[in-house]
Amino acid sequence: MTLAHTVPWQPPITRWGRAWRLVVMLAVSAAVSVQPFAHLLWHHHVWWVVVDLLLGALSFWLVRYRRRWPVPVALTLAAMGVASMSGSGPAALAFASVATRRRWSEVLVVGIAVVAGGELWQLLVPGGTSDPVWVGLLVGGVLVLAVGGWGMYIGSRRELLWQLRDEAERAEAEQALRDSQARTN
């Protein structure tokens, strides 16, 4: 498996980049988890909320390794999504990271795992859901398409910018070489 940091167009993450990613992950996790947590606490399933929060914290730690091992981390976070909605922010970031690589087989496998994990969570949560299964699959599919498409766009843009920079540097080096040869002659 190719490590992400060996790909020349994969930029290093700055401190600011880490900060805004953390804020977005926290916002997504909070938005997704508020209603289920209220439901579970109302019906005295505190143990489920504790397990969810512990797995969510583990997800926030594990997502740090998404660039080194993108597919294993994304699949692990998708599997943890069966029992944890608070890990949905890191799972979305890990899936977007897989999508930036633009390998269709990986994106498809991880996307299916994310949708399946979310649907299994809906089926396993105490109290269940009144929505039909197809609604969860449709919403999950739309979200996966949106995050995957955005990740693929980011990957394409990074590669294009790297290619343009590389071509400009080569053109500059060739021009400098021609200038040097002209002066020598």
N, C-alpha and C positions, 0 to 999 in steps of 0.2 A: 504494500500500500504506500502510495506517495504521501510524504508529509507535506502539509499545506505550506510550511515555511520554506520549502525548497522550490515552490512555484514562484517564478520571478515577479509576477504581477500581483501577488498577495501582499498588500502593504502591512507593515507592523502596526499594532494597535497602540495608540497613544493613551496617556492617562485620561484625557478628555473622552476618547473613544470608549474606554472602559466605563467611565462614569455615565455617559448617556445610555449605553447599553444596559447598565444596571438599573437605571431609572425606568427605562422602557419595560424591562423584564418585571420589575416590581409592579408597575402599573397594570400590565397585562395579567399578571398573577392575581393581583388584588381585584381587578374588575371581574375576572372569571370566578373567583372563589367566594366573594361576599355573599351572594344569594345561597349557594349550597351550604356554607358554614352556618348561616342564620337558620336554615331549615334543619340541619343536623343538630345544632345546639337546642333549638326549640323542642325537638323530639328526644332530647337527652341521649344523644350519641356522641358524647364528648370524646370517647376513645377514637372515633373515626376522624375527628378534627385534629387530634394530636398526631395520629399516624400521618395524615395528610400534610400537616405542617413540618413534621420531621423529614418526610420524603421531599417536600418542597425545599427545605434548607439544604438537603443533600443535592438536589438538582442545581441549586445556585452554586454550589461548590464544584460539581461535576462539569458544568457548562464551560468552565475555564479551560478544559482540555479539548474543546470542540475543534480547534484548528489542528491539533496534532493527530487526533483520531476522530474525524468528523462522523463517519457512519456508525462506529460502535457507540459513541457518546449519544448520538441522536436516537439510535435504537434503544439504548438503555433508558433514556429520558421518556421515550414513547411507552416503554414497558412500565415505567414508574407512574405514568399518567393513568394507568388503570386504577391506582389507589390514591392519586394525588392531583387535585386541580391546582394547588398552589405552585406546582412545578410547571405550569403551562407556559409561563414566560420564558424560562430557560429552554423548554422543549421547542418553542417557536424559533428562538435564536439559533439553536442547534440545527433545526431543519433548514433555516435560511442559509446557514453556513454550508450545509451539504448542497443546497441548490446553487450556491455561487460557483461550485466546481463544475456544474453543468454536465453531469454524467447521468443520463436519463435513467439507467437501471437503479442507481443509488437513490435518486430523487423519488422514483416510483415506489421502491421498497419502503423507504422511510416515510413517505407520504401515506401509504396504506397503513403502516404501523401506527402513525399518529392518529388517523381517523379511527382505526380499530380500538386503540387505547381509550380514546374519548368516549366511544360508544360503549365499551365494556364498563367504563366508570359509570355511565348513566344507568346501566343495568344492575351494577353491583351496589350502588350507594343505598344505604338504608332509607326506606321510604319510597325509593324508585322515582320514576318520572312518568308523567301522564302523556308525554309526547310519543307519537308513534316512532318506530325505529328509523323509518325513512327520513324523518325530519332531522334527527341527529346526524345521519349519514350525509344528508344534503348540506347542512350547515358546516359540518366538519370538512366535507369535500370542497366547499367554496372557500373556507379559510385556508385549507392546505394549498389550493390553487393560487390564492392571493399571495401567501407567504412564499411559496415555491417560485411563482412568477417574478416576484420582487427580488428574490435571491438570484435567480438566473439573470435578471437584468443587471444587477450589481456586478456579478461575475463577468458578464460580457463587457460592461463599461470599463471595469478594471483592466481586462485584457487589452481592449482597444487602446486605452490611454497608455498602457505599457508599450504596445507596439508602436504607437506614434512617437513616444519619447525615444525608443530604441532606434527607429528610423532617423529621427532628427540627429541623434548623437552620431550615428554612422555617417550621415551626410556631412556633418561638421568635421568629423575625423578625415573623411575623404577630401574635403575641401582644404583642410590644413595640410594634408599630404601633397596635394597638387600645388598649393602655394609654396611649400618647401621645395618641391622639385623644380618649380619655375624659377625660384631664387637661385637654386644650385646651378641650373642651366645658364 
